[in-house]
Amino acid sequence: MAKEVPAQFASWRATIETGLFEHYSPYAESVAAGELEPMEESFPEIATPNGVWPHAKLIYVAVTPLDGSLTVELGYTTAWDEEHTLGARFQTGKFIELNGSVLAP
């Protein structure tokens, strides 16, 4: 299953970037409204889902059981959420969720 990840990634990319962008949007809205202090670095301005990539870094790929099924989890750190690692999870090649707080294996 782990060997299939590089071949699968191209088909997962749009789903992952959409999930990351959906995670980014509330942070951007809170910063714009003055409800959230921007980080020490300037807060990224991302206009479209494919704009997340310069601000997201893949830090691990894991294949682990989850709810009785082998799951591929791609762990990302992001410039807009320094406190959490985000996990894009796939089972049998299909996206199941972007978990907002995961731990690296």
KOLSEKE-231897 format. One line per 3 residues: their letters; for each residue z, y, x of N, C-alpha, C, O, CB. Coordinates in steps of 0.001 Angstrom, whole numbers, plus 500000, padded with zeros to 6 digits. Atoms other than C-alpha are relative to their C-alpha. Glycine has a CB too. Example, Ala and Ser with C-alpha at 12.3 -4.5 7.8 and 13.67 -1.06 7.14 Angstrom:
2
as> 500000,498810,500890,507800,495500,512300,500000,501200,500900,500665,501181,501936,501246,500027,499008; 499940,498810,499180,507140,498940,513670,500730,501090,499230,500899,502198,499739,498585,500462,500414
This chain:
105
mak> 500000,498813,500831,500000,500000,500000,500000,501256,500880,499283,502214,500590,501217,499995,499052; 499946,498839,499103,500843,502416,502833,498654,500239,500663,498271,501385,500894,501083,499807,501068; 501310,499863,499358,497472,501726,504445,498981,500668,499077,498004,501244,499558,499484,498630,500434
evp> 500928,499415,500968,495733,502912,501254,500203,501503,499801,499331,502171,499246,500144,499297,498676; 499684,498588,500241,497388,506366,501259,498921,500940,500536,498498,501828,499796,501335,500346,500634; 501028,499051,499532,494811,508115,503508,498741,500002,499129,498163,501060,498878,499614,499672,501431
aqf> 501184,500070,500859,491949,506880,501322,500278,500588,498614,499388,501183,498007,499527,498546,499867; 499632,499504,501327,493800,507805,498116,500234,501509,499995,500051,502163,498969,501249,499286,499506; 499572,498603,499977,494868,511267,499281,498945,500955,499436,499290,501884,498706,500342,500403,501415
asw> 501047,499100,500505,491512,512914,498532,500013,500059,498469,499815,501125,497886,498613,499542,500497; 499985,500000,501467,491771,511841,494895,501320,500550,499449,501375,500966,498292,499766,498579,499469; 498698,499483,500433,495446,512916,494714,500162,501489,500254,501014,502128,499637,501105,499255,500697
rat> 499808,498629,499521,495008,516335,496333,500112,501023,498865,501045,501826,498858,498856,500383,500910; 499984,499014,501093,494210,518329,493155,501265,499855,499148,501837,500854,498711,498744,499839,499111; 498788,500236,500789,497115,516728,491282,501227,500526,500745,502103,501152,500148,500164,498491,499689
iet> 498865,499538,499201,499533,517459,494125,500032,501522,500035,501089,502123,499842,499928,499431,501433; 499999,498536,499916,498425,521071,494488,500350,500636,498657,500998,501682,498621,498634,500506,500475; 499629,499484,501322,498729,521610,490732,501511,499895,499805,502143,500834,499321,499254,499227,498878
glf> 498554,500165,500113,502260,520205,490797,500762,500984,500871,501762,501556,500436,500390,498590,500367; 499347,499041,499113,503209,522350,493788,499881,501423,499454,500834,502199,499524,499396,499922,501408; 500197,498661,500563,501729,525452,492139,500899,500216,498775,501454,501299,498593,498518,500209,499616
ehy> 499117,499903,501162,503649,524735,488920,501454,500166,500446,502239,500827,499766,499853,498752,499101; 498654,499838,499447,506803,524476,491034,500172,501403,500584,501253,501983,500479,500275,498930,501083; 499975,498665,499383,505962,527759,492842,500116,501123,498957,500852,502087,499165,498737,500207,500841
spy> 500134,498907,500969,505231,529852,489731,501323,500600,499520,501435,501826,499504,499243,499512,498819; 498741,499390,500431,508820,530277,488428,500700,500773,501130,501353,501785,500876,500933,498924,499463; 499421,499275,498867,509964,531305,491918,499320,501356,500150,499987,502374,500335,499863,499180,501307
aes> 500751,498746,499862,507206,533924,492127,500362,500973,498877,500527,502169,499119,498479,499725,499995; 499633,499149,501138,508056,535242,488651,501403,500583,500188,501631,501750,499870,499930,499197,498681; 498634,499522,499778,511755,535513,489568,500064,501048,501096,500816,502016,500988,500910,498841,500350
vaa> 500048,499000,498926,510989,537375,492790,499395,501293,499468,499915,502376,499733,499181,499475,501214; 500664,498811,500554,508627,539750,490956,500915,500755,499043,500864,501984,498986,498709,499602,499277; 499098,499366,500962,511272,540433,488293,501292,500503,500653,502130,501109,499985,500338,499022,498888
gel> 498800,499573,499301,513923,541113,490942,501204,499118,499740,502329,499492,500073,500325,501391,499623; 498910,500919,500318,515998,538149,489775,500364,499087,501164,501443,498496,501188,499629,499164,498805; 499807,500874,498848,515657,536254,493041,499678,500791,501250,498626,501422,501350,499115,498719,499903
epm> 500239,499302,498738,516008,537701,496498,498928,499255,500789,498997,498035,500935,501312,500120,500830; 500982,500682,499161,512963,537007,498634,500659,499528,501292,501682,500064,501720,498803,500928,500310; 499474,500548,498763,513544,534984,501766,499827,501005,501140,499213,502058,500967,499303,498672,500338
ees> 500123,499121,498844,513795,536529,505219,498536,500280,500318,498162,501419,500598,500697,499384,501214; 501433,499807,499828,510083,535972,505664,499442,500532,498684,500092,500432,497644,499285,498668,500429; 500582,499501,501244,507756,537558,503153,499691,498830,499068,499248,497766,499502,498718,500823,500284
fpe> 500235,501039,500997,507454,535571,499947,498492,499797,499867,497751,500774,499763,500645,500377,498620; 501444,500223,500080,504036,533896,499735,499421,500438,498660,500034,500254,497608,499686,498534,500236; 500734,499660,501221,501555,535246,497235,498892,498973,499838,497946,498929,500624,499418,501468,500052
iat> 500942,501098,500238,499636,532306,495818,499400,500204,498617,500118,500227,497617,500703,498589,500116; 500663,499688,501264,497062,532969,493119,499447,498776,499275,499289,498798,498054,498890,500967,500248; 500612,501188,500603,495602,529496,492529,500636,498748,500597,501204,498805,501687,498455,499992,500224
png> 499393,501222,499473,496758,525908,492959,499562,499632,501419,500396,499209,502220,499684,498868,499090; 500414,500389,498653,494631,525300,496055,500516,500955,501075,500335,500698,502265,498491,499927,500070; 499396,499076,499053,496383,528263,497678,501361,499550,500504,501945,500219,501357,500126,501341,499376
vwp> 498675,500459,499567,499593,526239,498114,499989,499406,501400,501015,499412,502080,500533,498976,499028; 500031,500794,498773,498400,524336,501183,500461,500726,501263,501120,500092,502087,498630,499508,500215; 499465,499350,498792,499101,526980,503862,501522,500166,499964,502132,500486,500984,499350,501360,500181
hak> 498573,499772,500182,502662,527161,502480,500782,498716,499724,501974,498762,499421,500216,500970,498876; 499370,501305,500231,503397,523430,502081,499713,499106,501198,498610,499108,501746,499483,499340,498675; 500141,500877,498836,503976,520901,504836,500437,498590,499617,501546,498380,499126,500835,500528,501207
liy> 499673,501406,500232,503853,517131,504454,500935,499553,501117,500595,499660,502295,498706,499104,499946; 499055,500418,498971,506919,515762,506228,500247,498491,500026,500759,497964,501014,501301,500711,499799; 499896,501459,499952,506911,512102,505230,499144,499377,498906,498787,500010,497912,501469,499551,499853
vav> 500635,500857,500994,505111,509356,503371,500860,498741,499949,501131,498120,500977,498471,499677,500357; 499166,501187,500161,507226,506543,501960,499433,499118,498898,498877,499602,497912,501461,500390,499683; 500314,500966,501053,506497,503399,499995,501303,499275,499713,501817,498536,500553,498834,498992,500423
tpl> 498708,500563,500375,509616,502329,498144,499987,499562,498549,499172,500047,497763,501123,501012,500237; 499909,500376,501411,510588,500603,494914,500677,501100,499192,501655,501698,499638,500767,498678,499843; 499417,499045,500936,511330,502912,492005,499801,499447,498597,498670,499214,498171,499356,501427,500149
dgs> 500056,500567,501352,512153,501586,488545,499197,498699,499965,498436,498455,499029,499389,501011,499029; 500644,501305,499971,510881,498155,489558,498560,499986,500457,497932,498928,500444,500065,499414,498679; 501386,499946,499527,507503,499335,490896,499943,500655,501368,500683,501598,501650,499106,500766,499002
ltv> 500203,499335,498715,506362,500149,494393,499417,501379,499753,498479,501542,498973,499073,499166,500926; 500365,498607,500206,505976,503900,494608,499675,500646,501335,500409,500484,502310,501128,500765,499288; 500326,499186,498832,504218,506095,497148,500576,501384,499734,500323,501985,498690,498436,500055,500272
elg> 499434,498655,500116,506134,509317,497720,499557,500813,501213,499763,500411,502359,501567,499955,499891; 500394,499062,498964,504688,512212,499695,500992,501146,499960,501071,501861,498961,498526,500502,499804; 498950,498988,499966,507489,514556,500762,499514,501287,500640,498978,501275,501748,501210,499478,500748
ytt> 500461,498688,499543,506731,518265,501158,501153,500986,500096,502050,500997,499252,498925,500545,499060; 499179,498798,499968,508671,521279,502324,499064,501148,499655,497860,501078,499902,500711,500210,501409; 500829,498867,500403,507476,524626,500997,500635,501310,500427,501846,501396,500633,499775,499991,498488
awd> 499531,498674,499598,507749,528273,501954,500785,500688,498893,501580,501583,499178,498824,500868,500409; 499324,499313,501111,509013,529262,498496,501306,499314,499592,502104,499913,498871,499070,500077,498797; 498774,500722,500354,511777,526648,498163,500538,499328,501259,500298,498146,501501,499736,498943,498865
eeh> 499521,500496,498709,513517,526248,501499,501138,498989,499856,501452,498281,500813,500459,501162,500857; 498837,500858,500183,516429,524301,500015,499665,498570,499586,500524,497692,499671,500897,500602,498983; 500346,501316,500533,514531,521305,498626,498770,499423,500682,497893,500146,501155,499767,500084,498501
tlg> 501217,500720,499643,512051,518694,499697,499433,499478,498689,500153,498893,497879,500273,498826,501046; 500657,500397,501246,509545,517988,496940,499271,498684,500211,498608,498499,501232,499016,501096,499515; 500633,501303,499880,508299,514466,496331,498934,499778,498954,499229,499703,497761,501028,498919,499907
arf> 501102,500354,500902,504882,513786,494829,499942,498477,499950,499708,497822,500965,498614,500621,500481; 499875,501454,500143,505163,510258,493455,498825,499405,499242,498345,499952,498250,501299,499650,499290; 501135,500719,500572,502405,507783,492643,500337,498525,499885,500932,497938,500788,498730,500201,500856
qtg> 499886,501444,500194,502468,504271,491211,498644,499485,499580,497982,500071,498723,501092,499640,498941; 501328,500592,500214,499371,502063,491185,498898,501062,500047,497949,501026,499263,499959,499262,498650; 501006,498966,499802,497408,505107,492366,500048,501160,499033,499254,502094,499151,498686,499399,499927
kfi> 499913,498939,501012,498461,507289,489429,501245,500862,500225,502318,500353,500551,500025,499392,498577; 498913,499049,499858,500632,510403,489619,501039,499761,498914,500701,499638,497737,499473,501443,499942; 498949,500148,501008,504006,509951,487931,500883,501237,499907,501373,501559,498825,500853,498786,500310
eln> 499186,498786,500069,505922,513117,488906,500025,500726,501329,499735,500158,502382,501417,499666,499569; 499627,499237,498815,506679,515886,491338,501502,500213,499868,501963,501016,499057,499195,501384,500122; 498550,499911,500047,510380,515458,491965,500432,501188,500836,500033,501305,501994,500666,498690,500503
gsv> 499629,498756,499350,511983,518764,492891,501096,499920,501024,501441,500937,501625,500392,500943,499005; 498927,500107,499022,514715,517407,495119,500117,498556,500453,500796,497750,499817,501340,500503,499416; 499974,501365,499470,514196,514275,497200,500560,500021,501415,500635,501067,502060,498581,499365,499981
lap> 499513,500159,498641,515631,512962,500434,499000,499157,500778,498471,498169,500270,501414,499351,500020; 500885,500786,499147,513500,511735,503289,500630,498648,500260,501846,498551,500425,499709,500733,501331; 499452,501356,499770,513865,507983,503818,500596,499871,501395,501097,498806,501756,498904,498935,499807
